Amino acid sequence: MNRRVCATRMGLSVGLAVAVMLTGCAAIQRSEARSTEELLAAAGFVMRPADTAERQQRLAALPPYRLESRTKDGKVVYTYADPGACQCLYVGGSKEYSEYQRLRVQRQIAEDQAWAAQETQMDWGIWGPWW
């Protein structure tokens, strides 16, 4: 095979690998955003859709998928911008933020317990535990 064909095939392989990796990263980001938004809603945050041109511009100016705090009129306001799936902004105060933190810790504990339960049920066979 000549070098040009090899280089072309290698380039296609690398391109395909990068595309698969980026698709996986995007899927993880969407899943994390969905999980965060579920907790925000359960904590009492209000979802405000970017349904006007002005709101869309303001949403685009915010850092995406990050819970941020700002002070407005002497009160702390928390915002979470999702320019992707819902094209919306979640807004809450200190009370909602505290509830969000509590729910987040509660979810993490439940996930850790589920993982630990799965680990204790694994059959290690001849390998035994790893410690």
ZAKE-299268 format. One record per residue (C-alpha): z, x, y. Coordinates in steps of 0.001 Angstrom, whole numbers, plus 500000, padded with zeros to 6 digits. Layout:
# residues N
ZXY
...
END
This chain:
# residues 131
500000500000500000
499254501341503407
501877501936506066
500715499116508330
501215496476505595
504639497921504713
505713497940508355
504519494358508819
506387493153505733
509515495024506781
509315493527510275
508969490029508814
511944490621506514
514121491840509363
513010488925511544
513814486450508798
517249488009508238
518047487810511955
516903484170512101
519099483243509123
522079485030510660
521634483321514031
521288479924512352
524542480546510509
526294481556513725
525037478436515505
526274476227512658
529720477838512836
529829477355516613
528893473665516274
531554473183513610
534228474872515721
533217472846518786
533383469595516792
536820470524515458
538110471427518928
536714468216520424
538397466127517731
541732467710518610
541147467308522356
540358463614521941
543380463098519679
545571464836522275
544469462435524995
541813464458526800
539207462275528486
535545462875527685
533297462708530732
529573462698529976
527208464717532153
525148461615532856
523940462493536347
521998465474537661
525024466624539650
527311466490536603
524740468344534506
524615471133537085
528397471356537239
528620471394533435
526041474197533250
528150476258535691
531228476150533417
531799478558530523
530782476695527350
533149475977524461
536236477416526167
539380475597527176
540111476663530742
542842475852533223
542497475303536954
544833474119539646
543741471053541569
545947469424544209
548957471350542912
548471470203539295
547081472138536351
543890470619534948
542405471759531640
538676471487530961
536458472093527948
532688472093528500
530245471197525713
526715471613527039
525269471257523527
526133468334521288
527762465830523633
526721467308526989
530142466428528281
533359467741529760
536820467103528299
539539466872530948
543309466729530553
546584467708532152
549657469591531011
550840466756528762
547488466577526939
547330470359526669
550785470522525050
549754467835522566
546507469710521839
548481472893521104
550846470987518807
547938469396516912
546155472727516637
549205474414515104
549715471437512794
546094471678511599
546399475433511055
549558474978508979
547822472327506855
544824474625506305
547107477521505378
549026475357502906
545794474111501319
544574477698500958
547883478809499443
547830475908496985
544317476853495927
545335480492495472
548273479601493198
545968477540490980
543405480301490509
543140481811487046
543152485563487568
542433486189483889
542494489840482927
542560490963486551
545964489516487350
547107489088490919
545929491702493389
549381492999494298
END
